[in-house]
Amino acid sequence: MDHGPNVDYHECDELLKYKQKAGLRLFFVYSAIYAVFVLLNTVFPAMMESAVLFGLNLAIVYGFGLIIIAIILGLVYNAMCSRVERRLDTGGIDPDGGEA
């Protein structure tokens, strides 16, 4: 008894490509930050024990920072994609920022 989707939702190919590129860029930014964290833990484990903020060690602060950065990057991705979706819906502007 499938009645189909509640909303008929279609995305143009240009928008999908933009979202893929934006997502990959932000993924690589986060991956680089995470790679530094892993590198510090493997090469300089004693450094991670040093207190840096309110008596918390670098491992805890960096770990919470990774979580916060992931949330921020998610919000940035949402804002970027929403901006492009509004442009495409209201004026036929190309996803790369130029006129269509």
C-alpha positions as MATLAB code, in Angstrom:
seq = 'MDHGPNVDYHECDELLKYKQKAGLRLFFVYSAIYAVFVLLNTVFPAMMESAVLFGLNLAIVYGFGLIIIAIILGLVYNAMCSRVERRLDTGGIDPDGGEA';
ca = [
       0.000    0.000    0.000;
       2.596    2.494   -1.115;
       0.999    5.865   -1.780;
       4.224    7.441   -3.017;
       6.204   10.317   -1.544;
       4.510   13.070    0.414;
       6.389   15.757   -1.499;
       7.360   15.753   -5.153;
      10.975   16.932   -4.906;
      13.264   17.382   -7.878;
      16.767   18.817   -7.970;
      18.474   19.936  -11.134;
      21.789   18.402  -12.112;
      23.603   21.714  -11.573;
      22.428   21.876   -7.977;
      23.413   18.277   -7.305;
      26.893   18.893   -8.704;
      27.257   22.019   -6.559;
      26.199   20.130   -3.437;
      28.636   17.318   -4.202;
      31.537   19.724   -4.720;
      30.712   21.734   -1.611;
      30.340   18.593    0.485;
      33.641   17.178   -0.722;
      35.475   20.443   -0.068;
      34.182   20.637    3.482;
      34.911   16.948    3.993;
      38.549   17.472    3.002;
      38.828   20.506    5.301;
      37.557   18.434    8.217;
      39.734   15.478    7.218;
      42.840   17.676    7.290;
      41.984   18.970   10.772;
      41.331   15.422   11.962;
      44.574   14.184   10.385;
      46.495   16.750   12.438;
      44.767   15.407   15.559;
      45.754   11.831   14.713;
      49.286   12.894   13.825;
      49.698   14.725   17.137;
      48.436   11.677   19.022;
      50.830    9.313   17.293;
      53.959   11.460   17.031;
      53.682   13.626   20.170;
      51.502   11.745   22.670;
      53.041   13.614   25.605;
      51.893   16.921   24.082;
      48.284   15.755   24.279;
      48.609   15.499   28.075;
      49.523   19.150   28.537;
      46.890   21.424   30.090;
      45.763   24.129   27.682;
      42.360   25.478   28.696;
      40.751   25.601   32.145;
      42.963   22.735   33.285;
      41.802   20.446   30.467;
      44.429   18.657   28.430;
      44.951   19.182   24.715;
      43.341   15.845   23.805;
      40.032   16.818   25.434;
      40.043   20.355   24.045;
      40.966   19.175   20.542;
      38.336   16.415   20.688;
      35.583   18.837   21.644;
      36.932   21.210   18.998;
      36.520   18.507   16.377;
      32.886   18.053   17.366;
      32.222   21.789   17.284;
      33.997   22.172   13.931;
      31.882   19.341   12.465;
      28.705   21.116   13.572;
      29.921   24.434   12.173;
      30.861   22.850    8.841;
      27.402   21.268    8.676;
      25.803   24.663    9.206;
      28.090   26.220    6.585;
      27.147   23.479    4.103;
      23.457   24.060    4.778;
      23.816   27.823    4.334;
      25.776   27.440    1.098;
      23.281   25.008   -0.413;
      20.259   27.016    0.731;
      21.710   30.171   -0.830;
      22.216   28.428   -4.173;
      18.750   26.829   -4.031;
      17.168   30.259   -3.459;
      19.141   31.715   -6.381;
      18.040   28.924   -8.689;
      14.410   29.199   -7.566;
      14.134   32.975   -7.894;
      16.233   34.053  -10.803;
      17.824   31.366  -12.843;
      21.311   32.127  -11.591;
      24.023   29.575  -12.203;
      25.172   27.624   -9.082;
      28.709   28.921   -9.574;
      27.485   32.452   -8.921;
      27.186   33.792  -12.459;
      24.167   34.691  -14.517;
      22.501   31.841  -16.400;
];
